[in-house]
Amino acid sequence: MEQIIRELKEQIVEALNLEEISPEEIDAEAPLFGDGLGLDSIDALEIILILEKNYGIRLENTAEAKPHFYSVKSLAEYIVANRQK
């Protein structure tokens, strides 16, 4: 789980061009959207691409997956449960 959290932080920083923050500075339990990391809906699409490309996870129902996008930790748990690669 820690390995996936570390990978996700690195992938999010790279994919979203978050030059002002390092992966180590991201709190795994902090919200990704709103008051936390401050991501928006465009960033959510990039994260969906990360899940598809790197973990083989295709989201059929984005509304159903929304709770899993709360934090890096919740995304990592979702990946562990649904990983195809």
C-alpha angles and dihedrals in degrees: 000000000000090000092054091047090052092047092048093051090052093046093048093050091048098042095045095041092235094174093163094061134051123217089247091059093059112098106223091216099043119104114267093210133048115000095006119060090343099233122162138208093279088055089050089059090053090051090051088055090051090053092049097043101040104028106024092240115147115191111218096175114032093186089057091049095048096096089056090060093063096101143348088262094053089048090050091051089050090051093050090051097044108025116142098178 
